[in-house]
Amino acid sequence: MTKPHIFGRNRTTSESEDKNDRIDNGSGIPEDRKFNKNKRPDTPTSPDVTAQSIYSRRLYASTDIDSHPSPKVHPFSPSHPTIWRQNSLPTFPTSSSTSNSSSDKMFQKIRREAESISDINQRCTFLSNQCQSLSEKVSDYANKLKLLKEAGETQVKAVEALKSTVAREQGKKLKIKKELQTSRALLDTLHQNTTAVIKWSDLDPNNSVHITRALESLLEPLLEIGHTKRHVDINQAQSAQLLKMYNCKMKIGEQGFKVVLSCALQRLVVESVLCFMNAWLGRVGYPQKEVVNGKVSNIVAEWVRKMEEGSEGINLNSQEFEIVKHSNDLLTMLENFTKNKSDAKVIQEQTKVLIRQQVSSLLGQHAFAHIASGQSRPHPLILFLTCEIISLVSTYVSYRSFTSRTSFPYSHPLYNTVVSFLESLISVMHFQLTTQDPVPQWRFYEAGERYEHKSGHTGSTRQKRQKKGALEVEICWFPIVALNTDIVKKPGQNRSIYCKAKVWARKSDLDYE
């Protein structure tokens, strides 16, 4: 078989068939191209003829015959236009209907796939545009977030700066408040200068409340100084004499004797220091208080003798003694100046009180304080009294841990406690109390005096009270400090108590009415 053409019939058809198909009807048009009402001449009569071949044949035939009529030529002549067109057009190969249907299906499938690919491309383009738009939005949000973060950091810094500013302002406010309180206290003091008495403000250490607290704070170190229970050895002979000196009924070896001995040691220390300071400051005009106990008088006299024979660091040339001396001299001069001037008596009394209060206030805060010269050390007077107090206590009790006297008194267990106690005791009892008007007094209750809870006594008893008024004083280890030190208040007396007496009570052999 010959290779088929794209258009036209197959070349293998017989000449007879070809002739029969092309019988001229006298009009010069082949029979197969005649017009038929029932059937279009272009309709293929055989399945071998495709639509494309029919269309091609009709196109060529109508163009050549109708538009360009040629002279009559024999239909079977080689120069006949129909024959020439037929021979020149390509022909389709003869195939089955199954092959044609498969081609159509393949064509439809390809077209659908092409359309699907086109839709996918369009969707990809749409999604790409959406992604680009979202990317732009994300970038925009990132920029906004960055700006917000920077703004937040700026706000945090501003808040921190504001907090620091507020803290500084609060500090300034507290400082101004304290200055205002101090100024008000000073103003109140200045206002009171026109009267005979200075009324100390609540913040001033010379206020009566602060003085009471200072007196109560002396009890704890005093108890440590009079320690008799653990890590100490008691000299029973000397202790028995001490209890006898204070008229105590407690005997050495009885139950509770260590407590009474501790109270006696505490009283001996406090009474000796107070009496010594009265005697020593009295040499420069300070008001003296009579020493009742003979044993204490001997101790004070011995201390005064040692002070007079001591080095220049503890003599009368210290500034505290000079201030006391000159202030007393000034008061004496004012009194002599106004002695014969009756109209100046009131001013003289007011001036006397004001000078005493101001000088005592200054000495109460700064007298006999630590001296800083390379290292902090006690005042010479305090150091002297510390040595004497430790030696006095060691007469009755000795500490087992203290064996070396090479660095006495610094190595003694009581050294720091005694130094602190002496500074506070002298400051409160000798200077701060004299800032009050009238000046409070102090007094130790003696053994055998009546004991009452409602009076200035506070303390303990070894036995329960079986009857009202059946208790009396065994030992008083800390004095009462008050405007009136009498046990029983008398009518019309001002009984302002700064500190109640600390006593150890016992059952009395007598009944008080």
Residue pairs with C-beta under 8 A, 6 or more apart in sequence:
1 12
2 11
2 12
4 10
4 90
4 91
4 92
4 93
4 94
5 11
5 89
5 90
5 91
5 92
6 90
6 91
6 92
7 52
7 53
7 56
7 57
7 89
7 90
7 91
7 92
8 53
8 56
8 57
8 86
8 89
8 90
8 91
8 92
9 49
9 86
9 91
10 48
10 91
10 93
10 94
11 91
19 76
21 30
21 31
21 32
22 30
22 31
22 32
22 75
22 76
22 82
22 83
23 30
23 31
24 30
24 31
24 75
25 31
25 34
28 72
28 75
29 65
30 75
30 82
32 41
32 45
33 41
33 61
34 41
35 41
41 58
42 54
42 55
42 57
42 58
43 54
44 50
44 51
44 53
44 54
47 96
47 97
48 92
48 94
48 95
49 92
50 92
50 100
52 92
53 91
53 92
56 89
57 85
57 89
60 85
60 89
61 82
61 85
64 70
64 81
64 85
65 81
65 82
70 81
73 79
73 80
73 81
74 80
75 82
75 83
76 83
77 83
78 84
181 201
181 203
182 203
184 201
185 200
185 201
185 203
185 204
188 199
188 201
189 198
189 199
189 200
189 201
192 198
192 199
193 354
195 350
196 349
196 350
196 353
196 354
196 437
197 353
197 357
197 437
198 353
198 354
198 357
198 358
198 435
198 437
200 206
200 207
200 208
200 435
201 207
202 209
204 210
205 211
205 214
205 364
205 365
205 432
206 357
206 361
206 364
206 432
206 435
206 436
208 436
208 496
208 498
211 428
211 432
211 433
211 436
211 498
212 498
212 499
214 424
214 427
214 428
214 432
215 428
215 481
215 498
215 499
216 499
217 424
218 421
218 424
218 425
218 428
218 478
219 478
219 502
221 417
221 418
221 420
221 421
221 424
222 266
222 269
222 270
222 421
222 477
222 478
223 262
223 266
224 414
224 417
225 265
225 266
225 269
225 389
225 393
225 414
225 417
225 418
225 421
226 262
226 263
226 264
226 265
226 266
226 269
226 393
226 477
227 262
227 397
228 234
228 258
228 259
228 261
228 262
228 265
228 397
229 258
229 262
231 399
231 400
231 401
232 397
232 398
232 399
232 400
233 397
233 398
233 400
234 258
234 261
234 396
234 397
235 395
235 396
235 397
235 398
236 252
236 253
238 395
238 396
239 252
239 261
239 264
239 396
239 397
240 251
240 252
242 261
242 264
242 265
242 268
242 396
243 250
243 251
243 252
243 257
243 260
243 261
243 264
245 293
245 295
246 264
246 267
246 446
246 447
246 475
247 446
247 447
247 448
248 260
248 264
248 447
248 474
248 475
249 447
249 474
249 506
250 256
250 257
250 260
250 261
250 474
251 257
252 261
256 462
259 504
260 474
260 475
260 504
261 396
262 477
263 475
263 476
263 477
263 504
264 475
264 477
265 393
265 396
265 397
266 477
266 478
267 444
267 475
267 476
267 477
267 478
268 296
268 392
269 389
269 392
269 393
270 425
270 477
270 478
270 479
271 293
271 296
271 444
272 296
272 299
272 300
272 303
272 389
272 392
273 385
273 389
273 422
273 425
273 426
274 289
274 425
274 429
274 430
274 442
275 289
275 291
275 296
275 297
275 300
276 299
276 300
276 303
276 304
276 385
277 426
277 429
277 430
278 286
278 287
278 288
278 289
278 291
278 430
279 288
279 291
279 300
279 304
280 304
280 307
281 321
281 324
281 430
282 288
283 316
284 316
284 321
284 324
284 325
284 328
285 324
285 325
285 328
285 329
285 332
286 324
286 328
286 430
291 297
291 300
299 392
303 385
303 388
306 384
306 388
307 314
307 315
307 384
310 384
311 380
313 380
314 380
314 381
314 383
314 384
318 379
318 380
318 381
320 363
320 367
320 368
323 359
323 362
323 363
324 359
324 363
327 355
327 356
327 359
330 355
331 352
331 355
331 356
334 348
334 351
334 352
335 348
335 352
337 344
337 348
338 344
338 345
338 347
338 348
353 437
356 434
356 435
357 434
357 435
357 437
360 431
360 432
360 434
360 435
361 431
361 432
361 435
363 427
363 431
364 427
364 428
364 431
364 432
364 435
365 427
367 426
367 427
367 431
368 379
368 381
368 382
368 423
368 426
368 427
369 379
369 423
370 376
370 377
370 378
370 379
371 377
371 378
371 379
377 383
378 386
378 419
378 423
382 419
382 422
382 423
382 426
383 419
385 422
386 409
386 415
386 418
386 419
386 422
387 408
387 409
389 414
389 418
389 422
390 408
390 409
390 412
390 414
390 415
390 418
393 414
399 412
399 413
399 414
401 413
402 411
402 412
402 413
404 411
409 415
409 418
429 442
429 481
433 439
433 440
433 442
433 481
433 498
438 483
440 481
440 482
440 483
440 496
440 498
441 481
441 482
441 483
441 484
441 485
442 479
442 480
442 481
442 485
443 479
443 480
443 485
443 501
444 476
444 479
444 501
445 457
445 473
445 476
445 480
445 487
445 501
445 503
446 473
446 476
447 472
447 473
447 474
447 475
448 472
448 473
448 508
449 472
449 473
449 487
450 469
450 472
450 473
450 487
450 488
450 508
450 512
451 457
451 459
451 461
451 471
451 472
451 473
451 503
451 505
451 508
452 469
452 487
452 488
455 487
455 488
455 489
456 480
456 482
456 485
456 487
456 497
456 500
456 501
457 473
457 480
457 487
457 500
457 501
457 503
457 505
458 500
458 501
458 502
458 503
459 476
459 501
459 502
459 503
459 504
459 505
460 504
460 505
461 471
461 504
461 505
461 506
461 507
462 505
462 506
462 507
463 506
463 507
465 471
466 507
467 511
469 511
469 512
469 513
470 507
470 508
470 511
470 512
471 505
471 506
471 507
471 508
472 505
472 506
472 507
472 508
472 510
473 503
473 504
473 505
473 506
474 503
474 504
474 505
474 506
475 503
475 504
476 501
476 502
476 503
476 504
477 502
477 503
477 504
478 499
478 501
478 502
479 499
479 501
480 497
480 499
480 500
480 501
481 497
481 498
481 499
482 495
482 496
482 497
482 498
482 499
483 494
483 495
483 496
484 490
484 493
484 494
484 495
484 496
486 493
489 495
